[in-house]
Amino acid sequence: MAERAALEELVRLQGERVRGLKQQKASAEQIEEEVAKLLKLKAQLGPDEGKQKFVLKTPKGTRDYSPRQMAVREKVFDVIISCFKRHGAEVIDTPVFELKETLTGKYGEDSKLIYDLKDQGGELLSLRYDLTVPFARYLAMNKLTNIKRYHIAKVYRRDNPAMTRGRYREFYQCDFDIAGQFDPMIPDAECLKIMCEILSSLHIGDFLVKVNDRRILDGMFAICGVPDSKFRTICSSVDKLDKVSWEEVKNEMVGEKGLAPEVADHIGDYVQQHGGVSLVEQLLQDPKLSQNKQALEGLGDLKLLFEYLTLFGIADKISFDLSLARGLDYYTGVIYEAVLLQTPVRPGEEPLGVGSVAAGGRYDGLVGMFDPKGRKVPCVGLSIGVERIFSIVEQRLEALEEKVRTTETQVLVASAQKRLLEERLKLVSELWDAGIKAELLYKKNPKLLNQLQYCEEAGIPLVAIIGEQELKDGVIKLRSVASREEVDVRREDLVEEIKRRTSEPLCIC
């Protein structure tokens, strides 16, 4: 006993040493060495049956979903999937982890957020960071040059979570992509149309879709004097303009990334501009930008894109924004991001963006990175930020104090008298076999009032009541929970009557 107490004291002291080193921000190697010693001591200590403790929490940056939250989530997914299918997409799936080399070098500065796994049977693996790189690998591996697909699955990022704002380490992405060689801007315009359709259908508030083109950004950086080697790192700084001021972005470019102040000022003259097709026209006349081949191509495509967006009836939702950069390395052309707008406090003020809920763009070179012969497959796509949308829908339902149904039960099979369990079981079985969503209470002789109260609490719209007289007459008493109206229905007609009464779609959003 004394020996165990001495070992426990050593564990306590070693634990304090580890915490102290972390507070002092000691080197990772030193901390790892002391943690290894702590684990060795704990292993010697062994389990203490009387003091076994469990930490009841989900891992950092993850969450459980309650039945209510799952009901909201499924409704959001239904809206998104029905839109994807309406536009002719097929569905695919890929493994949750990929070979590490598949993901390496595709995400720019965000590569540090990839979750690496330990060596598994001679393969270095990583959890997927998004659904786009696995899609490009899938195309190259299967030698596909033409597909319109959607994919809804979890992705993983070793990020600092901000769960109140819908930012997690494990979260869902809903992706739609068009791969293939097509005439310019037609697939791109459809992707923006899909984005607007989904956000409008979800009723989460006003939104704006910012659009830019990586070729315009690269051309702008070139004429401003940014060295080629700094294009991507300066791009990631510009991409922060929706969250921080220009002064902060400029300080990062000059102070941290070594850009000349006059070059940063020149960039600032461009990236603080936003507008519609008129801004595209204006930049096409810009004496410097119009001389850059890349920028000229990007501006020409954007002009065409706005023509198609006008035909689709969504041009008023789109803003050409030169500060939009999208930090991912694989984008090659048009890029876009949808933000929710906050209503202005004072009349005349511009609405503020309060967070990105969807994004995407063109990535024509990604598939070629995986193809042994470097064959390119042009691709364009979008991703819906469903975690943020879940948070917004949940908050709205809570504010309105709306009740959310967590089951789809159409009818409860109930009895009005005792000793009718066998009849209830026979009837509920008949309904299940006919495809009706039905329940019964798991008591031999439940009170009718308790059965009716259960329906009200669970939102079940109908009650099929069996009684001795009904059995003699060959009918079932069908009661509407909302109106409390009752009608006798012949047993052979019951299925059709329930289907008729519950054919109206239930809306959660």
C-alpha positions in Angstrom: 0.0 0.0 0.0 2.9 2.4 0.9 4.6 1.5 -2.3 1.5 2.5 -4.3 1.2 5.8 -2.4 4.8 6.6 -3.2 4.2 5.8 -6.9 1.1 8.0 -6.9 3.1 10.9 -5.5 5.7 10.4 -8.3 2.9 10.5 -10.9 1.5 13.7 -9.3 4.9 15.4 -9.3 5.7 14.3 -12.9 2.2 15.6 -14.0 3.0 19.0 -12.4 6.3 19.1 -14.3 4.6 18.4 -17.6 2.0 21.2 -17.0 4.8 23.6 -15.9 6.8 22.9 -19.1 3.6 23.5 -21.2 3.0 26.8 -19.4 6.6 27.9 -20.0 6.2 26.9 -23.7 9.2 24.6 -23.6 10.3 22.8 -26.7 8.1 20.0 -28.1 10.9 17.5 -27.7 11.3 18.3 -24.0 7.6 18.1 -23.3 7.3 14.8 -25.2 10.2 13.3 -23.2 8.6 14.3 -19.9 5.1 13.0 -21.1 6.7 9.7 -21.9 8.1 9.5 -18.4 4.7 10.3 -17.0 3.0 7.6 -19.1 5.7 5.1 -17.9 4.9 5.9 -14.3 1.2 5.6 -14.9 1.7 2.2 -16.5 3.7 1.0 -13.4 0.8 2.3 -11.2 -1.7 0.2 -13.2 -5.5 0.4 -12.9 -7.0 1.1 -9.5 -10.3 -0.7 -9.6 -11.8 1.4 -6.8 -10.8 4.8 -8.4 -11.5 4.2 -12.1 -12.6 7.5 -13.7 -14.1 8.2 -17.1 -14.2 11.6 -18.7 -17.6 11.9 -20.2 -17.1 14.4 -23.1 -16.9 14.3 -26.8 -13.4 15.0 -28.3 -12.4 18.6 -28.8 -14.1 20.1 -31.9 -16.7 17.4 -32.2 -20.3 17.1 -31.1 -23.2 14.7 -30.5 -26.5 15.2 -32.3 -29.7 14.9 -30.3 -32.8 13.5 -32.1 -34.1 17.1 -32.5 -30.8 18.2 -34.0 -30.7 15.2 -36.3 -34.3 16.0 -37.5 -33.1 19.5 -38.4 -30.0 18.1 -40.1 -31.8 15.6 -42.2 -34.2 18.3 -43.4 -31.3 20.5 -44.4 -29.7 17.5 -46.2 -33.0 16.8 -48.0 -33.1 20.3 -49.4 -29.5 20.1 -50.6 -29.7 16.6 -52.1 -33.0 17.3 -53.9 -31.3 20.4 -55.5 -28.2 18.4 -56.5 -30.4 15.7 -58.0 -32.6 18.3 -59.8 -29.4 19.4 -61.6 -28.6 15.8 -62.8 -25.8 14.8 -60.4 -24.8 11.3 -59.6 -23.5 10.3 -56.1 -20.1 8.8 -55.2 -18.3 8.0 -51.9 -14.6 7.8 -51.1 -12.6 6.5 -48.1 -12.5 8.7 -45.0 -8.7 8.4 -45.1 -6.3 8.7 -48.0 -2.6 8.0 -48.6 -0.8 11.0 -47.1 1.0 11.8 -50.4 -2.5 12.2 -52.0 -3.3 15.1 -49.8 0.2 16.7 -49.4 0.9 19.9 -51.3 -2.8 20.6 -52.3 -3.9 23.0 -49.7 -1.2 25.7 -49.4 -0.8 27.1 -45.9 -3.8 25.0 -44.7 -1.8 21.8 -45.1 -0.7 22.1 -41.5 -4.4 21.3 -40.5 -4.3 17.8 -42.0 -4.8 15.0 -39.5 -2.0 12.4 -40.0 -2.5 8.8 -38.8 0.2 6.5 -37.6 1.9 4.1 -40.0 -0.7 1.5 -40.8 0.7 -1.7 -42.4 3.4 0.2 -44.3 1.1 3.0 -45.5 1.3 6.6 -44.3 -2.3 7.8 -44.1 -4.2 11.0 -43.4 -7.8 11.8 -42.7 -9.4 13.6 -45.7 -9.3 17.4 -45.4 -12.0 18.0 -48.0 -13.9 16.1 -50.6 -12.3 17.8 -53.7 -8.9 16.2 -53.6 -10.3 12.7 -53.1 -12.6 13.4 -56.1 -9.7 14.4 -58.3 -7.9 11.2 -57.2 -11.0 9.2 -58.0 -11.2 10.7 -61.5 -7.6 10.1 -62.3 -7.6 6.5 -60.9 -10.7 5.6 -62.9 -9.7 7.5 -66.1 -12.9 9.5 -66.0 -13.1 12.7 -68.1 -16.7 13.6 -67.7 -19.0 13.4 -64.6 -21.4 15.5 -62.6 -21.4 14.3 -59.1 -22.3 15.1 -55.5 -20.8 13.8 -52.3 -21.9 14.3 -48.7 -19.5 13.1 -46.1 -17.4 14.0 -43.0 -14.0 15.7 -43.3 -11.4 16.4 -40.6 -9.2 19.4 -39.8 -6.8 19.8 -37.0 -8.0 23.3 -36.4 -8.8 25.5 -33.4 -12.5 24.9 -33.2 -15.0 27.7 -32.6 -18.1 25.6 -32.2 -20.5 28.4 -31.4 -19.8 29.7 -35.0 -20.2 26.2 -36.6 -16.5 25.6 -36.8 -15.5 22.0 -35.9 -12.6 19.5 -36.3 -15.0 16.9 -37.7 -17.8 18.2 -39.9 -19.9 17.5 -43.0 -19.3 18.9 -46.4 -21.9 18.8 -49.2 -20.0 19.0 -52.5 -21.3 19.3 -56.1 -18.8 19.2 -59.0 -18.9 19.2 -62.8 -15.9 17.6 -64.5 -15.3 17.7 -68.2 -14.3 19.9 -71.2 -17.2 22.3 -71.9 -17.7 25.8 -73.3 -16.5 28.5 -70.9 -18.6 29.6 -67.9 -21.7 27.4 -68.5 -20.9 24.9 -65.8 -19.6 27.7 -63.5 -22.9 29.6 -63.9 -24.9 26.5 -63.0 -22.8 26.0 -59.8 -23.6 29.5 -58.7 -27.3 28.9 -59.6 -27.3 25.8 -57.4 -25.7 27.7 -54.5 -28.4 30.4 -54.7 -31.2 27.8 -55.0 -30.1 26.0 -51.9 -29.5 29.1 -49.7 -32.9 30.5 -50.8 -34.7 27.2 -50.1 -33.2 27.0 -46.5 -34.6 30.4 -45.6 -31.6 31.3 -43.4 -31.6 35.0 -44.4 -30.2 37.4 -47.0 -27.0 36.3 -48.6 -24.4 37.6 -51.2 -22.2 35.5 -53.4 -18.7 37.1 -53.9 -17.0 36.1 -57.2 -13.4 36.6 -58.3 -10.9 34.8 -60.6 -7.5 33.5 -59.6 -6.1 34.6 -63.0 -7.2 38.2 -62.2 -5.5 37.9 -58.7 -2.3 36.5 -60.2 -2.3 39.2 -63.0 -2.9 41.9 -60.3 -0.1 40.6 -58.2 2.2 40.6 -61.2 1.6 44.2 -62.2 1.8 45.3 -58.6 5.3 43.8 -58.3 4.7 40.8 -56.1 7.5 38.2 -56.7 6.3 34.9 -58.2 7.4 33.0 -55.2 5.2 35.0 -52.9 1.9 34.8 -55.0 0.3 32.1 -52.9 1.3 33.4 -49.5 0.1 37.0 -50.4 -3.1 35.4 -51.7 -3.8 33.9 -48.3 -3.3 37.3 -46.6 -5.7 39.0 -49.1 -8.3 36.3 -48.3 -8.5 37.5 -44.7 -10.0 40.9 -45.8 -13.5 39.6 -45.0 -12.5 39.2 -41.3 -9.9 41.9 -40.6 -9.1 45.4 -41.8 -6.9 46.3 -44.7 -4.3 47.8 -42.3 -3.9 44.5 -40.6 -3.6 42.6 -43.9 -1.0 45.1 -45.1 1.0 44.8 -41.9 1.0 41.0 -42.3 2.2 41.3 -46.0 4.9 43.8 -45.1 5.9 42.7 -41.6 5.6 39.0 -41.7 5.9 38.2 -45.4 8.5 40.7 -46.5 6.5 42.6 -49.2 7.6 46.1 -50.0 5.1 48.7 -48.6 4.6 50.4 -52.0 3.7 47.0 -53.5 1.2 46.4 -50.7 -0.4 49.8 -51.2 -0.7 49.1 -55.0 -2.5 45.8 -54.1 -4.7 47.7 -51.7 -5.9 50.0 -54.5 -7.4 47.0 -56.3 -8.5 44.6 -53.6 -10.8 47.1 -51.9 -13.0 47.4 -55.0 -16.2 45.4 -55.4 -19.3 45.7 -57.7 -21.0 44.0 -60.6 -20.4 43.7 -64.3 -19.6 47.4 -64.5 -16.5 46.8 -62.4 -15.5 44.1 -64.8 -15.9 46.6 -67.7 -13.9 49.2 -65.8 -11.0 46.8 -65.2 -11.0 45.7 -68.8 -10.1 49.3 -69.5 -7.4 49.5 -66.8 -4.2 50.5 -68.6 -2.0 48.1 -66.6 -4.3 45.2 -65.8 -5.6 44.9 -69.3 -2.0 44.4 -70.5 -1.7 41.2 -68.4 -2.7 38.1 -70.4 -3.9 36.1 -67.4 -6.0 39.0 -66.0 -7.5 39.7 -69.4 -8.6 36.1 -69.7 -10.1 36.1 -66.2 -12.0 39.4 -66.8 -13.3 38.1 -70.2 -14.6 35.0 -68.6 -16.2 37.0 -65.7 -18.0 39.2 -68.2 -19.4 36.1 -69.9 -20.3 34.6 -66.5 -22.4 37.7 -65.6 -24.3 37.3 -68.9 -25.3 33.7 -67.9 -26.1 34.7 -64.3 -28.5 37.4 -65.6 -30.2 34.7 -67.7 -30.5 32.5 -64.6 -32.0 35.4 -62.7 -29.4 35.6 -59.9 -27.1 38.5 -61.0 -28.5 40.6 -58.2 -27.1 38.1 -55.7 -23.5 38.2 -57.1 -20.8 40.7 -56.3 -17.4 40.8 -58.1 -15.0 41.2 -55.2 -11.3 41.6 -55.8 -10.5 40.8 -52.2 -11.8 37.2 -52.5 -8.8 34.9 -52.8 -9.8 31.5 -51.4 -6.5 30.2 -49.8 -6.5 26.7 -51.4 -3.7 26.1 -53.9 -5.7 24.1 -56.4 -8.0 26.9 -57.7 -7.1 28.0 -61.2 -10.0 30.2 -62.4 -13.3 31.5 -61.1 -13.7 31.4 -57.3 -16.8 32.2 -55.2 -18.0 32.4 -51.7 -21.5 32.9 -50.3 -21.9 35.0 -47.1 -24.9 35.7 -45.0 -25.8 39.4 -44.6 -26.6 41.3 -41.5 -29.3 43.9 -41.7 -27.8 47.4 -41.5 -28.4 49.3 -38.2 -28.9 52.6 -40.0 -30.6 53.2 -43.4 -28.2 53.8 -46.2 -25.5 51.5 -44.8 -24.3 48.5 -46.6 -25.3 45.1 -45.2 -22.4 43.3 -43.4 -21.2 39.8 -44.1 -21.5 37.6 -41.0 -19.9 34.4 -42.2 -19.3 32.1 -45.2 -21.9 29.4 -45.7 -20.8 28.1 -49.2 -17.8 28.3 -51.5 -16.2 26.9 -54.5 -14.5 27.5 -57.8 -12.7 26.1 -60.8 -9.7 23.8 -60.5 -8.5 22.6 -63.9 -5.1 21.3 -62.9 -5.9 19.1 -59.9 -6.7 15.9 -61.7 -3.6 16.2 -63.8 -1.5 16.0 -60.6 -2.7 12.4 -60.1 -2.6 11.3 -63.7 0.6 9.4 -64.7 0.6 11.2 -68.1 -0.5 14.6 -66.6 -3.8 14.6 -68.5 -6.0 17.4 -67.3 -9.7 17.2 -66.6 -11.3 20.7 -66.2 -13.4 20.8 -63.0 -15.6 23.3 -61.2 -17.6 22.8 -58.0 -19.1 24.1 -54.8 -19.3 23.1 -51.2 -22.1 24.0 -48.8 -21.1 24.8 -45.2 -23.8 22.7 -43.6 -22.5 23.0 -40.0 -22.9 26.7 -39.9 -26.4 26.3 -41.6 -27.4 23.7 -38.9 -26.4 26.3 -36.2 -28.5 29.0 -37.8 -31.6 26.9 -38.4 -31.4 25.5 -34.8 -31.0 29.1 -33.4 -34.0 30.2 -35.4 -36.2 27.4 -34.3 -35.3 28.0 -30.7 -36.0 31.7 -31.0 -39.4 30.9 -32.5 -40.0 28.2 -29.9 -41.0 25.9 -32.7 -41.6 22.2 -32.0 -39.6 19.8 -34.1 -40.8 16.3 -34.8 -38.1 13.8 -34.2 -40.0 10.8 -35.7 -42.1 10.3 -38.8 -44.7 8.1 -37.1 -48.1 8.5 -38.9 -50.3 6.7 -36.5 -50.4 5.2 -33.0 -52.3 2.0 -32.5 -54.3 2.4 -29.3 -57.0 0.5 -27.3 -59.9 1.9 -25.4 -60.3 -1.1 -23.1 -58.2 -3.7 -21.3 -57.1 -7.1 -22.6 -56.7 -5.9 -26.2 -52.9 -6.2 -26.6 -53.1 -9.1 -29.1 -55.5 -7.1 -31.3 -53.1 -4.1 -31.1 -50.2 -6.2 -32.1 -52.1 -7.7 -35.0 -53.2 -4.3 -36.3 -49.7 -2.6 -35.9 -48.2 -5.6 -37.8 -50.7 -5.2 -40.6 -49.8 -1.4 -40.9 -46.1 -2.1 -40.9 -46.5 -4.7 -43.6 -48.4 -2.1 -45.7 -45.6 0.5 -45.3 -47.3 2.6 -42.7 -45.1 4.2 -40.0 -46.9 3.1 -36.9 -46.2 2.7 -33.1 -47.9 1.3 -30.0 -47.2 1.7 -26.3 -45.3 -1.2 -24.7 -47.9 -1.9 -22.0 -50.5 -4.6 -21.8 -53.3 -2.3 -20.7 -52.4 1.4 -21.2 -54.9 4.1 -20.4 -56.4 5.7 -23.4 -55.6 9.2 -22.0 -51.9 8.2 -21.7 -51.9 7.0 -25.3 -53.4 10.3 -26.6 -50.9 12.3 -24.5 -48.0 10.4 -26.1 -49.3 11.3 -29.5 -49.5 15.0 -28.6 -45.9 15.0 -27.2 -44.4 13.1 -30.1 -46.4 15.0 -32.8 -48.1 11.8 -34.1 -51.1 13.1 -36.2 -53.4 10.0 -36.0 -54.6 7.4 -33.5 -56.2 4.1 -34.6 -58.3 3.0 -31.7 -59.4 -0.6 -31.2 -62.4 -1.3 -28.9 -64.6 -4.3 -28.3 -67.5 -2.8 -30.3 -65.2 -1.8 -33.2 -63.9 -5.4 -33.4 -67.5 -6.7 -33.6 -68.4 -4.1 -36.4 -65.1 -4.7 -38.4 -64.1 -1.0 -38.1 -61.3 1.0 -36.5 -61.9 4.4 -34.9 -59.5 6.8 -36.5 -58.9 10.0 -34.5 -57.2 13.2 -35.6 -54.9 14.3 -32.7 -55.1 18.0 -33.7 -58.8 18.4 -34.2 -59.9 15.5 -31.9 -62.4 14.4 -34.6 -63.1 10.7 -34.8 -64.5 8.6 -37.7 -65.1 4.9 -38.0 -63.1 3.3 -40.9 -63.6 -0.2 -42.3 -60.5 -2.2 -41.4 -59.7 -3.0 -45.1 -59.8 0.7 -45.9 -57.6 1.8 -43.0 -54.3 1.8 -44.8 -55.5 4.0 -47.7 -57.2 6.4 -45.3 -54.0 6.8 -43.2 -52.0 7.4 -46.4 -54.5 9.9 -47.7 -54.5 11.9 -44.4 -50.7 11.9 -44.0 -49.6 12.6 -47.5 -48.9 16.3 -46.8 -45.1 16.8 -46.4 -43.9 17.8 -42.9 -41.7 20.9 -42.8 -39.0 21.3 -40.2 -37.3 24.3 -41.7 
